[in-house]
Amino acid sequence: MRSFNILIGRRDEPSFLDAFLFFEGLAVLSAFFALTCLTLPSRSMPTTENLTLQTSDGETLEAELGIPDTDPIALMVLCHPHPLHGGNMHAGVIDGLFREMPNHGVSCLRFNFRGAGASTGSHDEGRAEKLDVVAAIESLGAIDDDLPLVVAGWSFGSDVSLAVDHPRHSGWFGIAPPLRIVAVEDMAAPADERPKVLAVPEHDQFNPPDTAAETTGSWSNTSQWVVPGADHFLAGGQSRVSELALMAVEAVR
């Protein structure tokens, strides 16, 4: 632990956020390695369009749209892990969903939060990032007003997406949500009647299933599912996450 304190240049006893951010960077690298080595060869990249999103506060966001070969049945916005620790729209689990979901008729939009990749602006600890999610919802939702739209996020992206309330989206899919980056009392999802599907890794270092269940026990229309054998990094958990993403789609159809 002492070497960890030296690395981050903080006080003797690191806070939860210190530890979370340190391991978040490891999570992104670990999941990317596992997905690249074990999963991606079986998945082809969907037809992809490069997009630019505009936020209501003037930022420009880099984005990509993954398009099914057939008429889409639903839409999904994908929100990536912490941008200060390697998270971007190509992070392992997000990349896996971007490749997989169009095979099931789901158009996917992934984007870089402000300050990540080619997106303008700077990191705002999950506050202004809510405007980034709104911009993604409005851009993707405009493709077809009648299709249901799920907002999905992994880790940091999960907490931010759960804080967004927009009339165009139909439900949430939270992947390994810390439920601390954005305070639960500041989230829109808990009291909202729209369906919420949470994928919680069995060995999550920051929010294990028992803790997550206690936090979300009073949430409206919420189901929690365990990703067996996985930790917050979700290396080896992509198949189960994809199954639960499809469950989230079915919940809003």
C-alpha positions in Angstrom: 0.0 0.0 0.0 2.9 2.3 0.7 4.2 2.1 -2.9 0.6 2.9 -4.1 0.6 6.0 -2.0 3.9 7.1 -3.5 2.6 6.5 -7.0 -0.4 8.7 -6.6 1.3 11.3 -4.3 -1.5 11.3 -1.8 -2.0 10.9 1.9 -0.9 7.8 3.9 -4.4 6.2 3.7 -5.9 6.3 0.2 -9.6 7.0 -0.1 -12.0 4.8 -2.0 -11.7 7.1 -5.0 -7.9 6.9 -4.9 -8.0 3.1 -5.1 -10.8 3.0 -7.6 -9.0 5.3 -10.0 -5.8 3.3 -9.7 -7.4 0.0 -10.3 -9.7 1.4 -13.0 -6.7 2.0 -15.2 -5.6 -1.6 -14.6 -9.2 -2.7 -15.3 -9.2 -1.1 -18.8 -5.8 -2.7 -19.7 -6.8 -6.1 -18.4 -10.2 -6.2 -20.1 -8.7 -4.9 -23.4 -6.0 -7.6 -23.3 -8.5 -10.4 -22.6 -11.0 -9.2 -25.2 -8.4 -8.7 -27.8 -6.7 -12.1 -27.3 -9.8 -14.2 -26.5 -12.9 -12.7 -28.0 -12.5 -10.3 -30.9 -11.4 -12.8 -33.6 -14.9 -14.3 -33.6 -16.6 -10.9 -34.1 -16.4 -8.7 -37.1 -16.7 -4.9 -36.9 -20.2 -3.8 -37.9 -20.8 -1.2 -40.6 -19.5 1.9 -38.9 -20.0 5.7 -39.4 -17.9 8.3 -37.7 -19.9 11.0 -36.0 -19.4 14.3 -34.2 -21.7 15.1 -31.3 -22.4 18.6 -30.0 -23.2 19.1 -26.3 -25.4 21.8 -24.9 -22.4 23.5 -23.3 -20.5 23.7 -26.6 -18.2 20.7 -26.5 -17.6 18.5 -29.5 -17.5 14.7 -28.9 -15.9 12.0 -31.1 -18.3 9.2 -31.7 -19.0 6.1 -33.9 -22.3 4.5 -34.9 -22.4 0.7 -35.4 -25.2 -0.3 -37.8 -26.9 -3.7 -38.1 -27.1 -5.4 -41.5 -30.9 -5.6 -41.1 -33.5 -3.1 -39.9 -32.7 -2.3 -36.3 -35.0 -3.4 -33.5 -33.5 -1.1 -30.8 -30.8 1.5 -30.1 -28.0 1.5 -27.5 -25.7 4.3 -26.2 -22.4 3.0 -24.8 -20.6 5.0 -22.1 -17.0 4.1 -21.4 -14.9 3.8 -18.2 -12.9 6.5 -16.4 -11.2 8.8 -19.0 -8.4 9.8 -16.7 -7.2 6.2 -16.4 -7.3 4.8 -19.9 -11.0 4.6 -20.4 -12.3 5.5 -23.9 -14.9 4.3 -26.4 -12.6 1.5 -27.5 -12.3 0.0 -24.0 -12.7 -3.8 -23.8 -16.3 -4.3 -22.7 -17.6 -1.3 -24.6 -15.8 -2.5 -27.8 -17.2 -6.0 -27.3 -20.8 -4.7 -27.1 -20.2 -2.3 -30.1 -19.2 -5.3 -32.2 -21.8 -7.8 -30.8 -25.0 -5.9 -30.5 -25.5 -5.0 -34.2 -25.5 -8.7 -34.9 -28.7 -8.8 -32.9 -30.3 -5.8 -34.6 -29.2 -3.2 -32.1 -27.7 0.1 -33.5 -25.0 1.2 -31.1 -23.4 4.6 -30.6 -20.2 4.9 -28.7 -18.5 8.1 -27.9 -15.5 9.6 -26.0 -16.4 11.7 -23.0 -15.2 15.3 -22.9 -11.4 15.4 -22.7 -10.9 11.8 -24.0 -9.6 11.0 -27.5 -10.5 13.7 -29.9 -13.4 15.0 -27.8 -13.0 18.6 -26.6 -13.3 19.9 -23.1 -11.9 18.5 -19.8 -12.9 15.9 -17.3 -15.5 17.1 -14.8 -15.8 14.1 -12.4 -19.1 12.9 -13.8 -20.9 16.2 -13.6 -20.7 17.8 -17.0 -20.3 14.3 -18.5 -24.1 13.9 -18.1 -24.4 16.4 -20.9 -22.2 14.2 -23.1 -24.6 11.3 -22.5 -27.6 13.5 -23.3 -25.9 14.5 -26.6 -25.4 10.8 -27.5 -29.1 10.0 -26.6 -30.4 12.8 -28.8 -28.1 12.0 -31.7 -28.9 8.2 -31.7 -32.6 8.7 -30.8 -33.1 10.9 -33.9 -32.4 8.0 -36.1 -35.8 6.5 -35.4 -38.3 8.0 -33.0 -40.1 4.7 -32.6 -37.2 2.5 -31.6 -36.5 1.9 -27.9 -33.2 3.2 -26.6 -31.1 1.8 -23.8 -28.3 3.8 -22.2 -25.5 1.4 -21.2 -22.3 2.2 -19.3 -19.3 0.4 -17.8 -17.9 1.5 -14.4 -17.6 5.3 -14.5 -19.8 5.3 -17.6 -22.4 3.3 -15.7 -22.6 5.8 -12.8 -22.8 8.8 -15.2 -25.5 7.2 -17.3 -27.6 6.3 -14.2 -27.6 10.0 -13.4 -29.2 11.0 -16.7 -32.9 11.5 -17.1 -34.0 12.0 -20.7 -37.4 11.4 -22.2 -36.0 9.7 -25.3 -34.3 6.8 -23.6 -36.3 3.7 -22.5 -34.1 2.1 -19.9 -30.6 1.6 -18.4 -28.0 -1.1 -18.5 -25.3 -0.7 -15.8 -22.1 -2.7 -16.0 -20.1 -3.0 -12.8 -21.5 0.3 -11.5 -19.4 1.6 -8.6 -22.5 3.6 -7.4 -20.1 6.1 -5.8 -18.5 8.1 -8.6 -21.8 9.9 -8.8 -23.7 9.9 -5.5 -26.7 7.6 -5.6 -28.9 10.5 -4.3 -27.9 12.4 -7.4 -28.9 9.7 -9.8 -32.1 9.8 -11.8 -32.5 6.0 -12.2 -33.4 4.8 -8.7 -36.9 6.4 -8.6 -37.6 6.1 -12.3 -40.1 3.5 -13.5 -38.1 2.7 -16.7 -36.3 -0.7 -16.5 -32.8 -1.0 -15.2 -30.6 -4.1 -15.6 -27.4 -4.2 -13.6 -24.5 -6.6 -14.4 -22.4 -6.9 -11.2 -19.2 -9.0 -11.3 -19.1 -11.7 -8.7 -15.8 -10.5 -7.4 -16.1 -6.8 -8.0 -13.4 -5.0 -5.9 -15.5 -1.8 -5.5 -19.2 -2.9 -5.4 -19.7 -6.6 -5.0 -23.1 -8.2 -5.5 -24.2 -8.1 -1.8 -23.3 -4.4 -1.5 -24.9 -3.5 -4.8 -28.1 -5.4 -3.9 -28.2 -3.5 -0.6 -27.8 -0.1 -2.4 -30.3 -0.8 -5.1 -32.8 -2.8 -3.1 -35.3 0.1 -3.0 -34.8 1.1 -6.7 -37.8 0.9 -8.9 -38.1 -1.7 -11.7 -34.5 -2.9 -11.2 -33.0 -6.4 -11.7 -29.4 -7.3 -10.7 -27.5 -10.1 -12.3 -24.1 -11.6 -11.3 -21.3 -12.1 -13.8 -19.8 -15.3 -12.5 -16.1 -15.5 -11.8 -15.5 -11.9 -13.0 -14.1 -8.9 -11.1 -14.4 -5.3 -11.9 -12.1 -5.7 -14.9 -14.6 -8.2 -16.4 -11.8 -10.1 -18.2 -13.5 -13.3 -19.5 -17.0 -11.9 -18.7 -17.9 -10.5 -22.1 -20.3 -13.2 -23.2 -22.3 -12.9 -20.0 -22.3 -9.1 -20.3 -23.6 -9.4 -23.9 -26.4 -11.7 -22.8 -27.5 -9.2 -20.1 -27.3 -6.4 -22.7 -29.8 -8.3 -24.8 -31.9 -8.8 -21.7 -31.9 -5.0 -21.2 -33.0 -4.5 -24.8 -35.9 -7.0 -24.3 -36.9 -5.2 -21.1 -37.7 -2.1 -23.1 -39.4 -3.6 -26.2 
